[in-house]
Each structure stands twice: as C-alpha cells, then as structure tokens.
Amino acid sequence: SSLCLFSGVCGGEFSILRSPQSVAFRDGSWPIPGERIPDVAALTMGFSVEEDLPWPGLGVGDLFHRPQATVLVTVKGVDKLPVKGFSYPIENAVPFSLDSVANAIHTLFSEETPVVLQLAPSEERVYMVGKANAVFEDLSVTLRQLRSRLFQDSSILSSLPLSSLSRNNEVDLLFLSELQVLHDIASLLSRHKHLAKDHSPDLYSLELSGLEEIGKRYGEDSQQFKDASQILVDSLQKFADEMFNLYGGNAVVEVVAVKEFNSPLSRKTRSILQASQSKNENPYNLAYPYNYDYSVIFNIVLWMMIGLALAVIVISYNLWNMDPGYDSIIYRMTNQKIRMD
C-alpha cells in the first residue's frame, strides 16, 4: 500500500468481509487492478477467466467445493471503510461490472433457480435474470418506492440510530434507503431459504452512492458524514453476517470502497497508445502470444493423435500375425469354394 501512496495510482480498497474455508484469501497489501475485480469474483465461484490473474491475494482453495453465492457491495465516496476482514488496495479504480459472471451463471444454470441480482438504488438501475425473479419482485428499486418503504412500520428507521442524520432531508433519506435495500434483500432471502440451499450459485451486486451524496452535501469533515460512515460499516457487517449464515457459511461477501472511479475513456485511450507503441517496437514480426485456450486445444489434438497412432499400430500388428486358415472367414470361405469347384 505504500507504493500506492507514493505513486498515487491506487484509489480505493477491496475488502473481504466473509468467506468460506474453500476460498483461500491471503493476508497482505497486494494491490488489485480495478478491472480485474470481476475476475476475482469469477475465480472464487469456479468460473474460468480469459486472462490469468497473477495476484497473490487469492489462492487456489478447494476446487471441489465452490461458494454458493458471491455478494459484492460497491460503496462510492470513500477510499476505505474500517470493516473486519482482509483488505487490499485497488490499483487504477475504473468502473466495472459483474455482467460476465452473471452471464456465466445464467448460461450454465438456466434450468435451475439461480439468483442474479444487480442493483444501484440511486440510479434506479436493476437487473435480474433467472427463475428466482418472483422472489425479489417486492424489492423496492425506484426512489419513490424506497422513500415509501422507509416510512413503513417494519423499516430500519425504528431500530437505526440516526444521530446527526435527518428524516426530512432528501440526501439523508437516499442514504438510509440504500441501507433499507440491504435489509430487505436478507429478509426476502430468509423467507425463501430454498434459493440458498439449491445447487445453483447466486450473485448479488449492489452499488451504493448515498455516502458520496452526504459527503457532497455536508462535507467529508462533517458530523453527518462521520455518523453515516459508521452506520454504513455496521450495516455492512450485519448484512455480511446475515447472508453468510443464510448460505450456511458458504458465501463470499466483498466490499469495494472507492472515492471516485477513474474515467474509462482516458484508460481506453492510454491502452490504445500503448498497443500502437508496442506494435511499432516489434520489427521482427513476432507471433502473438497464445491465449488461454491453447493448452486445452493442444491436449485434445495431442491425445487424439496418440490414440489414433496406437490404434493403427495394434491393428497392423494383428493383421501381420493373422493366420488366414483360422482367423479369417474370408480365406476360409474362399478355400471351401475352391474345393467345391
């Protein structure tokens, strides 16, 4: 993390709140590239990725026992949160999505009941696929639904210490409504526990921007921002424990805290320039490096050729040592026909 402080390229923190023993996260300060966070989620669930991930923070783990759920909560507006668990600095915090993981789950387990829920309450953006949609149809997703949900009897306002936050401020209500979504997701899943006990993996991706709005409204040195940060940390820990217990200890709960995302446009432009420079620096017209499918195709072709070669050798040996008088019906029928003639 000291490298990130001097270079200034790290802008966030990737934390593991809860994880099963089958997933091996290592304690250390290894920076994780922001664009590879979806690959970490894919690898922990047992899915393949296009490029190898040479990141020491994630070990091999148990290949035969994969987590039944991955929960990733992105918190905007703060570089780090004092949560419990392993934490790693984020290098080059660019916007990311878990669409590739969601597509893999939907493709491989389309006939079962996987839960794929991607939600950004402040942007009123929600994405659900699979047969488990009916369970989360009652989930509040629009700002109007969230506000009305907060003022119901069963909302978190009755049990949450608001401190310096107010019920009459729109910014405060946005922040509190996002915490209400966390509570409602765990509550809905607890009433439909069969979704957590089936054989299909589940994915939850949530993006929270309420803390960022409070920082803009009151300032990051204000009491409201400090109280909101503490309330958010407590809510995230409670949410992580609830989801972890609902899945019987077989779920990974992760939090990405980022002050603000870097512009993806500048990153793409930089990568294009690097590609053109590397192309000009290759005067020998070398071939491109092999992709991750090469080893699979090579093994298929190799063992198929070995099998065919062994088959040809065995057949040729048997034909060479065959006695025409006893082993071949062709010669036997031919000899009888000759005798009859």
C-alpha positions in Angstrom: 0.0 0.0 0.0 3.0 2.3 0.5 3.7 2.0 -3.2 0.2 3.3 -3.9 0.7 6.3 -1.6 3.8 7.4 -3.4 2.7 6.6 -6.9 -0.9 7.9 -6.5 -2.4 5.2 -8.7 -4.4 3.4 -6.0 -7.9 4.9 -5.3 -9.9 2.6 -3.2 -10.0 -0.6 -1.2 -11.2 -4.2 -1.9 -12.3 -5.9 1.3 -13.4 -9.5 2.1 -15.9 -9.4 4.9 -16.8 -13.1 5.0 -15.6 -16.1 3.0 -15.8 -19.9 3.4 -12.7 -22.1 4.1 -12.8 -23.4 0.5 -11.8 -19.9 -0.8 -8.2 -19.0 0.2 -7.7 -15.3 0.6 -4.2 -14.3 1.9 -3.5 -11.5 4.3 -1.3 -8.9 2.6 -1.2 -5.5 1.0 -1.1 -6.6 -2.6 -2.8 -4.1 -4.9 -5.6 -5.5 -7.1 -6.2 -3.9 -10.5 -9.7 -2.4 -10.6 -10.6 -4.0 -13.9 -9.7 -7.5 -12.5 -12.2 -7.4 -9.6 -14.8 -9.3 -11.7 -12.2 -11.9 -12.4 -11.7 -12.4 -8.7 -15.4 -13.0 -8.3 -15.4 -15.4 -11.2 -12.5 -17.4 -10.0 -13.8 -17.7 -6.4 -17.0 -19.2 -7.9 -15.1 -21.7 -10.1 -15.5 -20.0 -13.4 -12.7 -19.5 -15.9 -11.4 -16.1 -17.0 -9.8 -15.0 -20.3 -6.5 -14.0 -18.8 -4.5 -15.4 -15.9 -4.7 -13.4 -12.7 -1.2 -13.2 -11.1 -2.5 -11.7 -7.9 -1.1 -13.2 -4.6 -4.2 -12.3 -2.6 -6.2 -15.2 -3.9 -5.0 -18.8 -3.5 -6.2 -21.9 -5.2 -8.5 -23.1 -2.5 -10.7 -26.2 -2.6 -11.5 -26.9 -6.3 -14.3 -29.3 -5.4 -16.3 -27.1 -3.0 -17.1 -23.7 -4.5 -19.2 -21.0 -2.8 -22.9 -20.9 -3.4 -23.1 -17.2 -3.5 -21.0 -14.1 -4.1 -22.1 -10.7 -2.7 -20.3 -7.6 -3.9 -21.2 -4.2 -2.5 -19.6 -1.1 -4.1 -19.5 2.0 -1.9 -18.8 5.2 -3.6 -17.5 8.4 -1.9 -14.8 7.0 0.4 -11.4 5.4 -0.1 -11.7 2.8 2.6 -14.0 1.6 5.3 -13.0 0.2 8.7 -14.5 -3.2 8.1 -13.4 -6.5 9.5 -11.6 -8.9 7.2 -8.8 -8.9 4.6 -8.4 -5.6 2.7 -6.4 -4.9 -0.4 -5.7 -1.5 -2.1 -7.2 -1.0 -5.6 -4.9 0.0 -8.4 -6.5 2.0 -11.2 -10.1 2.2 -9.9 -12.1 2.0 -13.1 -15.8 1.2 -13.4 -16.5 -2.5 -13.6 -19.5 -4.8 -13.7 -20.2 -8.4 -13.0 -22.1 -9.0 -16.3 -19.6 -11.7 -17.3 -20.2 -13.6 -14.1 -24.0 -13.1 -14.4 -24.0 -14.4 -18.0 -21.9 -17.5 -17.0 -24.4 -18.3 -14.2 -27.4 -17.8 -16.4 -25.9 -19.9 -19.2 -24.8 -22.8 -17.1 -27.7 -22.9 -14.7 -30.6 -21.7 -16.8 -32.8 -24.7 -15.9 -32.3 -24.2 -12.2 -33.1 -21.3 -9.9 -30.0 -19.1 -9.6 -30.4 -15.6 -8.1 -28.7 -12.9 -10.2 -29.4 -9.5 -8.7 -27.6 -6.4 -9.8 -28.9 -3.2 -8.2 -28.0 0.5 -8.0 -30.7 2.2 -6.0 -29.6 5.8 -6.5 -29.6 5.3 -10.3 -32.8 3.3 -10.2 -31.0 0.6 -12.1 -31.9 -3.0 -11.5 -31.0 -6.3 -13.4 -32.5 -9.7 -12.5 -32.4 -12.9 -14.5 -33.4 -16.5 -13.9 -36.4 -18.2 -12.4 -35.9 -16.6 -8.9 -37.1 -13.2 -10.1 -40.5 -13.6 -8.5 -38.9 -13.6 -5.0 -37.4 -10.2 -5.4 -40.3 -8.6 -7.3 -41.4 -6.9 -4.0 -38.0 -5.3 -3.6 -38.1 -1.5 -3.7 -35.9 -0.3 -6.6 -37.2 3.2 -7.5 -36.6 6.3 -5.4 -40.3 6.7 -4.8 -40.7 3.1 -3.6 -37.6 3.4 -1.4 -38.9 6.5 0.3 -42.3 5.0 1.0 -40.6 1.8 2.2 -38.6 3.8 4.8 -41.7 5.2 6.4 -43.4 1.8 6.9 -43.6 0.2 10.4 -41.1 -2.5 9.5 -38.4 -0.2 8.2 -34.9 0.3 9.6 -35.7 3.8 10.9 -37.3 2.3 14.0 -34.1 0.5 15.0 -31.3 2.6 13.5 -29.5 5.3 15.5 -29.8 8.2 13.1 -27.5 10.5 15.3 -27.0 13.7 13.2 -28.9 12.4 10.2 -32.4 13.7 9.5 -35.6 12.1 8.2 -36.6 15.3 6.4 -33.5 15.6 4.2 -33.6 14.1 0.7 -29.8 13.2 0.8 -30.2 11.5 4.2 -33.2 9.6 3.0 -31.3 8.4 -0.1 -28.5 7.0 2.1 -31.0 5.4 4.5 -33.0 3.9 1.7 -29.9 2.0 0.4 -29.4 0.5 3.9 -33.1 -0.5 3.7 -32.4 -2.4 0.5 -29.6 -4.4 2.2 -32.0 -5.3 5.0 -34.8 -6.2 2.6 -32.6 -8.5 0.5 -31.6 -10.5 3.5 -35.2 -10.5 4.8 -36.6 -11.8 1.5 -33.9 -14.5 1.2 -34.6 -15.6 4.8 -38.3 -16.2 3.8 -37.2 -18.2 0.7 -34.3 -20.2 2.1 -34.7 -22.8 -0.7 -32.9 -20.4 -3.0 -29.9 -20.5 -0.8 -29.9 -24.3 -0.5 -30.2 -25.3 -4.2 -27.3 -26.4 -6.3 -27.1 -23.2 -8.5 -24.7 -20.4 -7.5 -26.1 -16.9 -6.7 -24.8 -13.4 -7.4 -25.6 -10.1 -5.7 -24.0 -6.9 -7.0 -25.0 -3.7 -5.2 -23.8 -0.2 -5.8 -24.3 2.4 -3.0 -23.9 6.1 -3.6 -25.7 7.6 -0.6 -22.5 8.2 1.4 -21.0 10.0 -1.6 -24.0 12.3 -1.7 -23.8 13.0 2.0 -20.1 14.0 1.6 -21.1 16.4 -1.2 -23.9 17.9 0.8 -22.4 18.3 4.2 -18.6 17.9 3.6 -16.4 15.0 4.5 -15.4 16.6 7.8 -19.0 17.0 8.9 -20.6 15.0 11.7 -23.2 13.7 9.3 -20.5 12.1 7.1 -18.8 10.5 10.1 -22.1 9.2 11.5 -23.2 7.9 8.1 -19.8 6.1 7.7 -20.2 4.4 11.0 -23.8 3.4 10.3 -22.8 2.1 6.9 -20.0 0.0 8.3 -22.3 -1.5 11.0 -25.0 -2.2 8.4 -22.5 -3.9 6.0 -21.1 -6.1 8.8 -24.6 -7.1 9.8 -25.6 -7.7 6.1 -22.5 -9.8 5.5 -23.2 -11.9 8.6 -26.8 -12.5 7.6 -26.0 -13.5 4.1 -23.2 -15.7 5.2 -25.4 -17.5 7.7 -28.3 -17.9 5.2 -26.0 -19.7 2.9 -24.7 -21.9 5.6 -21.3 -20.3 5.7 -20.7 -21.0 2.0 -20.8 -17.4 0.6 -18.2 -14.7 -0.2 -19.1 -11.2 0.9 -16.9 -8.4 -0.6 -16.9 -4.6 -0.4 -15.3 -2.2 -2.8 -14.8 1.3 -1.4 -13.8 3.9 -4.0 -13.6 7.6 -3.7 -14.5 8.1 -7.4 -13.9 6.0 -10.5 -11.3 7.0 -13.0 -12.6 7.9 -16.4 -12.8 4.8 -18.6 -12.3 7.0 -21.7 -8.7 8.0 -20.7 -7.9 4.5 -19.8 -9.0 3.2 -23.2 -7.1 5.9 -24.9 -4.0 5.1 -22.9 -4.2 1.4 -23.8 -4.6 2.2 -27.5 -1.5 4.3 -27.4 0.4 1.5 -25.6 -0.8 -1.0 -28.2 0.4 1.2 -31.1 3.8 1.8 -29.5 4.3 -1.9 -28.8 3.4 -2.7 -32.4 6.0 -0.2 -33.7 8.6 -1.7 -31.4 8.2 -5.1 -32.9 10.4 -5.0 -36.1 10.7 -8.8 -36.2 7.1 -9.5 -36.9 6.8 -12.0 -34.0 3.6 -14.0 -33.5 1.0 -13.1 -30.9 1.2 -14.9 -27.5 -1.1 -17.9 -27.2 -4.4 -17.3 -25.5 -5.8 -19.4 -22.6 -7.5 -21.9 -24.9 -4.2 -23.1 -26.4 -3.4 -25.7 -23.7 -6.9 -27.2 -24.0 -6.8 -27.5 -27.8 -3.2 -28.8 -27.6 -4.1 -31.6 -25.2 -7.2 -32.6 -27.3 -5.1 -32.8 -30.5 -2.2 -34.5 -28.8 -4.1 -37.3 -27.1 -6.3 -37.8 -30.2 -3.2 -38.3 -32.3 -1.6 -40.7 -29.8 -4.8 -42.7 -29.6 -5.1 -43.0 -33.4 -1.4 -43.9 -33.7 -1.8 -46.7 -31.1 -4.9 -47.9 -32.8 -3.0 -48.1 -36.2 -0.1 -50.0 -34.5 -2.4 -52.5 -32.8 -4.5 -53.2 -36.0 -1.3 -53.5 -38.1 0.3 -56.0 -35.7 -2.8 -58.2 -35.6 -3.1 -58.2 -39.4 0.6 -59.1 -39.7 0.3 -62.0 -37.3 -3.0 -63.3 -38.5 -3.3 -67.0 -39.7 -5.5 -66.9 -42.8 -6.6 -70.5 -42.3 -8.1 -70.0 -38.8 -8.5 -66.3 -38.2 -10.1 -65.1 -41.4 -13.6 -66.1 -42.6 -12.7 -64.6 -46.0 -10.0 -67.1 -46.6 -12.0 -69.9 -45.1 -14.9 -69.3 -47.4 -12.6 -68.9 -50.3 -10.8 -72.3 -49.6 -14.2 -74.1 -49.4 -15.4 -72.6 -52.6 -12.1 -73.7 -54.3 -12.6 -77.3 -53.0 -16.2 -77.4 -54.2 -15.2 -76.3 -57.7 
